[in-house]
Amino acid sequence: MAQQHTPRSGAVIGDRVVVRYLLGESTPADWRGSPDAAQSDVTGFLIDDADPVRLERDGEVVSIPAAAITSVKLLSAKPVRNKEIRALEGVAARSWPGVETAWIAGWFVRAGHGFSRRANSAIPLDMSAHPDATTLGRIAQWYADRDLPPLLALPERLLKASVVGGVEDVEVQMLTCDVTVLTGRLGEFGSDAVRLADEPDADWLAAYTGHRSGGDTDAARQVVTAGDGPPIFAAIVDAESSAVTAIGRGVVTESPDGRKWLGLSALWTDPERRRSGLSTRVLAALVAWGADHGADAAYLQVETTNRVAGAWYRRLGFGLHHTYRYITPDVPSPDPALREH
């Protein structure tokens, strides 16, 4: 997509989007048929992000010159209700809960020695959760008691970052796919070279923390082994060097409606071995394991700015479920006298 539009949407090829544009001789006619309209829009699936931008809408390909586009809005791959967002976020939180958790006024707060944003952030899972000053102060105090800064994970549809106020960090996309779809697309890739284990060994942890600044393998072990599950750990080891070249983590967690979800995380490949199919083999092994454990749907999280990974997941069949954003709330510093004892 034209460079001036991509940062606004985070969309990649395969996403469902709404493209708004200025009407002109080279643009599609206004679907409302209004002679006075200056702008119109098209909702469809992005099939080409060059110029012109092309969308597939009800079997028809629609082209829009990039210069005419005023905005691009990323949509869920299919309509999603807020209760479905809350349910899936609950599943994801239970599969990566850090090492200590609590509930504060409808917020699920978790701490994991500072390792990973997910394990050290508060998320509004209950419908009663609100970002009022008292609640945010309690959350900030809870984290201060653990020598951590307060961090919120805000699903966009449930609670907008602009309502809370503070310093916004990365936006993350929650992607989902039916396990049967993944099995069909990954079935041709062998997983014999993938080693599965119930616990992460030292090499797995070193690979996972090695690309993170200040990686703490002990904290990482506690975080990745916590939560509902138990999890499974996948790795590919080079036969010649005995070095770990690709890893991944899977865990099956049941949602309140009885659906079993396969959570995929910690997917990493040695930068020098990327584009060689290693990640695909790891994913194939984890999906097969998840299917054997009753999962019928899978989810993973990818930062919006990681367009290469995002596009790859779309090609495998994943689609956007919803987005969330991390934010450091603008709250007064907790009173040291109120720290837990």
N, C-alpha and C positions, 0 to 999 in steps of 0.2 A: 504494500500500500504506500501511497505517497508519503514521504518522510514527515510532512507536517501533520499528518492525520494519525499515524500509527501510535504515538505516545498517548493519544487521547483515549484509545480503545483497548489496546493490548490484544487486538484480534490477530489471529493467524489463519492461514488457509484452512477451511473446514469449519470455521466458526459461524454461528448464526449472528447476524448483525443488522442494525438499522443504519442506513446511510442517508444522511440528509444533504441536499444539494440545491444550488441555485438553478432555477429553470432557465433553459436556453435552447437554441436550435439543435445543439448536439447532445442534449440530455433527454432521458425518458420523459414523456408527458406526465403532467400531474394526474395521479390516479383518481383524484376527486373531480376532475374535469372543471375546476374553477378557472375562469378566464382571468381573474385578478390575482391568482397565486403567484408569489415570487419565488417560493421554495416548495420542494416536495420531498418525499423520502421513499426508500425501497427497503423492505425487509426480506432477507434471504440468506443463503449460505455463501460465504466468500470462497470463490474458486480461483481468483487471480488478484494479487495485490499490486500489480504493476499499473501502468497508466495506458488505457483506462482501467479502473477497478471494475471487476466483473462479479456479479452475483447470480446464483441460481435461485429462481423464485417460481415455485410450482411448475418445475420442468422447463421453464423459460430462462434463458441467459440474458441478463440485463447489464449493459455497459454504461459506466458513468465516468466522464473525464475527471481526473484528479483535481484539476483547477477549479471545478465547480463544487466540490465537496466542502461542506461547512462543518460537518461533524460525523463521527462514526461511533455508534454505541454498541458495545458487545452485549449479547443476550445469552441466556442459558440455551444449551442445545435443544432443550424442549422445556415447555412451561414447568416451573417448579414453585411449589407453595412454600410459604415461610415455615410451616411446621416440618416440611421435609428438610429444609436447611438446618433447622434446629436439631432434628433427629440425626442427620448425618454428622453435624459438628459434634454432637454428643458421642457418637460412635468413635470419631477421630480423637476426641479428647480422652476417652477411656483407653484408647490403644497407645497413646503417647502422653501419659499424665504427669511426667516428671517423677520425682521420688516422694513428694509430699503434696497433699491437696487439701482443700477446704472449700466450703460454700459460704459466700458472703452476699447476702441479699440477692440471691438469684444468679450470682456470678460464680463460675467454677474457677478457682484460683489454684495454680500449680507452680511448684518450684522444683528445679533440678540442678542445683549447684551452678546455675548460670549457663548450662550447656544446652544450646538451641533455643530459639524463640518460643517454639511450641511448648516446651517443657517449663517455661518460665514466664507464662503470660496468663492473664485472666480473660475469660470469655463469657459473654452473657447467654447462658444456655437456657435459663428459665424465663418464662414470659414476664415474670415479676422484676427482672433485672432492669435497672435504670442507672444512668450516669449522673446521679445527683451528687452534690459536693460531699455529703456525709458518707455515702457508699464509696466514692472514689478515695476519700481520706482513709477509710478502713482498709481498702485494698492496698493503698500506698504504705500504710503502717505494717500490714502483713508482710509485704516484701522487704520493708526496711528491717523488720525483725530478723530477716534472713540475709541481710546485707546485699539485697538485690534491688535494682530500680523497678518501679512499677511499669508494667507493660500490658497493654490491652490488645486482644485479638478481636476485631470487630467485623462480623459478617455484614457486608454492605446492606443487604436487604433487612437485617434485623436492627442494626444501629449504625448510623453513618458517623464516620470519623469527625465530620464537621460539627456534629451535635456535641461531641465530647470536648473537642478543643485540645490542642497539644501539638507535639511534634510527630508528624506522620513518617512512618518508615515504609517498608516495602509492601506492595500489594501482592497477594497470593491468589492463585486460581485453584479451586477445588474441581478436579476432573473426575468423571465417573464413566464406567463402561460395564456392560453385562459380561460376566465371566465366559458365557458361551461364545460371545463375539471374539473375545481375546483368545480363547482356546482355538477357535477356527483360524485366526490370523497368525497365531504363534506356533501352531501345531507342526509346521514344517521345519521349525528350528530345533535342533537337538539340544537336549539339556543334560546329556550324559557327563559333560565336563564340569557341571555345576555341583558343588559340594553343599549339602544342606546339613545344618547342625542346630541343636536346640539352644546352644549358648554361643555367643561370639567369642572366638579365641583372640589371642593377642594380635595376630596378623590382621584379622578382620577389623579390630578396633583401631589398629595403627593406620590402616587404609582409610577408615572413615574419619578419623580425627586429623590425619596428616595434612589434609587440604584446608583445615580450619586453623585460623590464627589462635594460638594459645590452647590448642586441643588438649584436653585432659582425658586420658583413656579411662581412668577410674570413674570420673563423673559420667563419661559416655556409656560405660558399661551399665551403671545404675539406671540411666535414662532409657537405653534401648531394651533393657530386659524388664522394665516395669510395665504395668498395665494389664488389661484383659488379654487373654490369649490362651496359652503362652505364645510368644513369637517364634518364628523360624528365621535362621540366618543363612543366606546364600553367598557363595564365593566361588570364583574361578581362580585357580592357581596355575601360573605358568610352569610347564613341565621342566623347562631347562633352568630357570632362575629360582624357582620355588616362590616367586613373588606373587602376591595377590594382585590380580589385574582388574577385577570387577567384583562388586558386592551388591547386596540388597537385603532388605528386611521385609517380612510379611507377617501379618497377624489377622486372625479371623475374629471379628467382634459382632455380636448380635445386637440389632437395634430393637427398640421397644415393640415394633410391630412383628418381630420374629424373623426379620430378614437378616441373613448373615452376610457381612461385608468383609472383603479382603482388603486390608489396608497395606499399601505399598509405600515403602519409605527407604531412606538411606541408600538410594540407587546411585552408585558411583562407579566410574570406569577410569582407569589410569589414562591421563591425557594423551600419552604416547600410543595408546592402543584403541583410541576411539575410532568409530566408523569401521570396526572390524567384526561387528555382530556380537560382541561380548555382552553388552547390556540387554540385547534381545534374548540371548540364552538365559541370562539371569532372570529376566522377567518371565520367560516361558516356564522356567522351573518353579518360580513362586506362584504363578497362576495355576499350574497343575497341582501344586501342593494345596492351594486355597480351594480348588474344586474338590479335591479329595476330602477336605474338611468341611464341606457343605456350603461354601460361599457361592452365591449366585450373582454377586455384583462386586466390583472393585472400585477403589478410589485412590487418588494420590494428590499431592499438592505440589505446585510448581510456581515459582515466582513469575509474575507477569513479564518481567524484563528478560527472562530466559526463553527467548523466542525459538531457539533451536530445539530445546527439549520439548517446549510446548507444541511445536509443529510435529515432532516425532510422535508424541503421544496421540495427537489427533489422527495421524496416519494409521495408528494401531486400532483406532476406534473410540478413543476417549473423547468425551465432549464436556463442555463447561457445565458445571452444576450451579456454582455461585462463586463469588469472590469475597475475600476478607482482607482487611488491612491491619497491620500492626501500628500502634500509636502509643507514644509516651504521654500520658495525660498531664495536663497542666494543673497540678495540685500543689498546695504548700508542702514544704518539707515536713515529714512527720516529727513530732516532738520526741526527742530521745527519752524523756521521762516516761513515755507511754509504751516503751518497748516491752515485749513479753519477757517474763522472768521464769 
